[in-house]
């Protein structure tokens, strides 16, 4: 069996555009170039990560513009049309990300930089989807001949790691992003992967994030570019790069199980730098400065997966950052079928997640697999205060309202 090729290229510290271009070109050359997947006249959608407006360039929050710019230049040299396009997280103004991150400069230089939230959406059929028969994407996604995922390598507060596969969520409408969380993120993202069939991933691992990513993690300078035509192999390699066994990152496991790529390190040929030379164990989201309040309880059941564990933990950190820890007093949060503790009033119990049996769900149940952090916070706070969204512009109520309009 022919091995999947993944390249790792080291740049100098704080590289400029010329150094990043050379690193990207070298990474692509090592995997036999991209002339086999991109032809003259093709529309090539280059999909970076624009989850939220970055605090600063070195925060490791979004894909820095030099990486998709380098890909666009290489694509243009092949006679194809590169378009850099993405939609930010639910409730986030994508245009604000473009304006504050350097992508505005690319526009002014003549590159096509598209806010997908301002474009028409279409339904795209999945390939034997487990959760959805179709996914609601943007028209440009359907029109593209080739899709390239260009993620920022980060730990993640729900999926352990976000990389080439998870990055594809930006190709969905906000309505569908929410729906994926409600119905099962770890399989529905793989439905999306099978539907849009990206042909290449180029990972921005120059300044990454560890801890409570994808926005508020701690920056880690790695000075790496990673590339491959098999997104599962790329994510498997990046998992090892930051200290995970690939079997710990469920999106990678599920994608491999569906035959959408290679996860087994023994079936992946790593070119350029060796993992041993450049890998570094990242602080995981669950390890990052947990919240402790004396009369608050968090009880996980036997079937609780990392999705709900990390989500609840991240929601508590959101409350701490918003100065709302006072609302935790007397509250108990249960996940994964955990038993109800004695002596706690039912009205003070918040149940979380799809794995909580229906007969055990309280009035303050938060549905989803895993739910979004904001809905966990809302269930805890109730009507006592407004949920302060950490990086979305819209209130939770407005986000829900807009999502309802999209579904009508």
N, C-alpha and C positions, 0 to 999 in steps of 0.2 A: 504493500500500500504506500502510495506516494505521500510524503509528509507535507503538512501545511507549513508554509514559510512565514515567519514573523521576524522582522528586523528591529534592532534596537540601536539607536545612534546617540552618542553623547555629544552635547554641544559645550561650548565654554560657558562660564557663568554669565548671567545676564546677557544672553546673545541678542544681537540686533537682527534686522531683517535679512541681511546677506548671509549671516551664519545659520539662521533658521532655514532659509531657502536651501542652502547646501545640505543641511541635515535632512530635510524632507526629501530632496532629490536623491541623496545617497540611500536613504531608507527605502525609497521606491525602486531604485536600481537593484538593491540586494534581493528584492522579491520579484526580480525579472521584469521590472518596469510595469507600466500600465497601458501599453499599446494594445494589449490583448483584450482589455475591457472598455477602452475609450476610442472611438473612431471619429474621424473628421465629421463635423456637423452635429455631433451629439449634444444634447442638453444635459449638463452635468450639475446635479444639485449637491452642493457642498454644505453639509449640515453641522455647524459648530454647536457648542453648548452656550446658550444665553439664558440660563435659569433665572437670573436676577441681576439688577445693576451692581457692578462690582464696587466694593469700598475703595479699592485701589488695585492697580495692575498686579502687584505682587501678592494679592490675597488668595490667588488660586481658585477663584470662583467660576470664571468663565474661560472659554477657549480664547487665548490672546489672538488678535487679528492677523498677526504675521503668519500664523500657521495656515489658515485657509487662504490667505493671500498667496503664499508660496504654491499651494496646490492649484489655485486658480491660474497662476502664471504657467505652471507645467501643463495644465489642461489646455490652456489657450495655445500653447506651442504645438499641441497635437491637432489643432484645427477645430477644437470643440468649443462650446459656449459654457463657461463656468458661471454659476449663479450661487452666491452665498445666501442661504436662507434658513430661518429658524423661527419658532415661536417660543416665548418664554413661559415660565411656570404659570399655573392658573392664577388669574388676578394680577399678573405683572404686566406692566406696559412695555412691550418689546421695543417700541421706538425709543423709550428712555434708556434701555440697555445699549442700543445702537449709538445713541447720542453721547453716552458717557464712557464708552469703552474703547474708542479708537476705530470702531467700524464706520462711524460717520466719515472719518478721514479716507477710508477705502472708497466710500461712495464718491467723495469729492475727487478722488484719483481716477474715477471712471469704472470701478468695479461694480457689478450688480450686487447690491446688498438688499435683501428682501425681508420685510416684516411679514411673515406668513399670516399673522392674525388680520391683516388688511386684504387678504386674497380670498377668493371663493373656496368653499370646501366641497369635497366629493366623498362618496363611499367607495372603498376599495376592498375587493373580496380577499379573505384570508385563505391560506393554503392549509386546509384541514385544521382550522382553528379549534382550540379546546374551549375557549370562552366565547369568542365572537366569530360569526360567519363573515362579517364585514367590519372594517374600521373606518372611522370618519377622519380623513386626512385632508390635506390641502390640494387644490387642483394642480399646482406645480409638482407635487410629489407624483401624481399620476402621469404627468407629461414628461417627466425626466427619463432619459435613457439610462442614466447611471446615477446612483445615490452613493455619496461618500460620507461616512460618519466621522466627524472630527471632534471627539470628546476631550474634555479635561479630565485627567485621572484624579479621582478623589475617593475617599471613604464616603459612606452615605448613611444617613440616619434611619433608613428603612431597608435598604438592599445590601448592606455591608460595603459594597463598592459600586460606583457608577463609572461606566466606561463606554465602549463602543455600542453595546446592545442597549443599555438603558438610555443612552443619549438620543435614541430614535424617538423617544416620547415627544420631542419637540416637533415631530411631523404630524402630531395629532391636534385636533381642536381641543379647546379647554373642556368642552362638554365631554369629550371622549377620554381625556386625561382623568377626569373625576370618575367616570364610569369604570375605568380600569381598576382604580383603587377599590371601588365598591364591589366589583365582581371577582377580582383576584389578579393582583398586579403581576405576580411571578409567572403566571401562564399567559396573561393577556399581552404582556410586552413581547412574548415569544410569538404570539399570533401576529403582532405587528411586524416583527422581524421576517416572518414567513411571507407576509403580504407585500412589503416594499422591497425586499431582496437587495439590500445594499451590496455593492461589489468590492468595497474597499473601506478600510478604517485607517486613519492617521491620527495618532493620539498625541495631544499636547500634554506631555509630562515634564514640562520645563519647571514651572512652579505648581505643585500639586496641593492637595489639602488632606489632612488627617484629622481624626476626631469626628466632631459633629458636622460633617459635610452634609449637603452639597454647597452650603452658603457660608456657614459660620464656623467652619473648621479652621485648624491652624495651618498656615502655609508651610510647605516643605519644598525646598529647592532640590530638584532632581536633575534638571538640565538634560532631559531625554526626549527623543521622538521615537515612537513605536509605530510600526506599520505592518499591515497584512491584508490579504484578500479574503481571509476566513475570519469573520468577526468573533466567532466562538474561540478560535485559537488565539486571537489578539487579547480577548478578555481573560482567557486562561493564563496567558503569559503575564498580563498586567496584574492579575491577582497574586501570582508568585512574586512579582516585582515588589509588591507592597506587603508581603508577609502572610498572605493567605494560601491555603491549599485550594485549588480550583473547586473542589467539592464543597467548600464553605460558601461559595457565591452561587445562590440558587438560580439566578437567571442564566448563568453559564451552564449549570447542570441541566436545566430544563431545555435549553436550546440544543445541547449536545444529544439529549435523550430523544429529541425529535428529528435528529439527523441533519440539523442545520449547520453543522460545523464540528470541528475536532476539539475536544477538551483535554484529552490525555496528553500530558507533557511528552510522553514517549513517541507520540505521533506528530510532534511539532518540531520543526528545525528552526532554531534561533540563530540569526545571522547578525554580524556586527559585534556589539558588546555581549558578553556572557552575563547571565543572570547573577552569578556569584559576584561579579565585579561591581554591579550597580544596584542590586536589590537592597531594600531597607524596610524593616518592619514598621508599618504605620500604626499609630494609635487608633484603635477602633472606636466607632461611635459610642458603643456601650461602655467603654473604658474612660470616657472623657468627662471628668469632673461631675459625678452624679449629684442630683439634688436630694437633700435629706431634710425632711420636716418632721418634727417629733411625733405628732398625732396623725400623720398621713401614712397609709399603707398601700403598697403595690404588691399584688400577689399574682404570680404567673402559674398557670396550670401546666400539666405535663405535656400538652400538645402545643404550647405556645412556641411559635417559631421566632426567628430573629426579626422578622418584619414587625410584629407587634411589640416585642421587647424594645427594639430600637425606637419605634414610633412613640411609645409612651414616654420613654426616657427623653426623647427630643422635645416632646410637648412640654414636659416639666422644665426643661432648660429654656424653652420659649417663654414660659410663665416667669421664670426667674429673670430673664432679660427684660421682660416687660414690667417688672416690679409687682407681680400678681401672685406671689407665693402664699399670701395670706388666705387665698381661696382654697388652699389644700387642707386646711385644718379640719379634721374630722372626716375627711373623704377617704374611701377605699376604692382602689381601681383593681379590677379582676380581668385577667385574660385567659384564653385557652382552656375554659372549663374549670378554672380554679373554684374550690368550694367557698360558699359564703361564710365569712368569719362570724363567730358568735359575738353578740353584743353590739353589732354595728347596725344602726337603723337602715332599712331598705332604701330609704330616700337618699342616703349618703353613699350608696354603692354605685359606681360607674362600671359597666361591663363593656368590654372592647373586643371587636373583631368578629370575623365570620366563624371562627372556631368555637365561639361561645354558644353552647346549645340554646335553641330558641326558648326552651322552657326556663332557662336560667338568666335570660336577659332582663335587665331592670328597665325602668322608665327612662333611665339616663344611658341607654345602650348606644354605642357608637359603631355603626356598621362599616364594613370594609375589610379588605384583605391586601395590605393593611390600610387602615383609614389614614386620611391626611391629618397631620399634627393639629391643625386648627380645630378640627371637629372634636378631638380629644379634649382640648382646652375648653371648648364651648360646653361640653358635657360636664366638665368639672366646675366651671364658673356658673353655668346656668344663666339666670337673668340678673345676676348680681353686678355684672360689669360687661363691657364690650370686649370681645376678643381682639387683642392687638396683634395684627398680622405682621410678622417680622420682616418680610421683604415684598409682600404684595401691596399694590396701591389701593385695591378695592377692599371694602369691608367684607366680612364673611357673608353677610346678608345680600350684598350686591352681587357677589360671585355666584351665590346660589340662584339669585333671580336671573342673571344673565345666562347661566347654564340651562335654566328652565326654558328661556326663550329659544336657545339654540335647539333644544329638543322638540320644540313645537312644530 
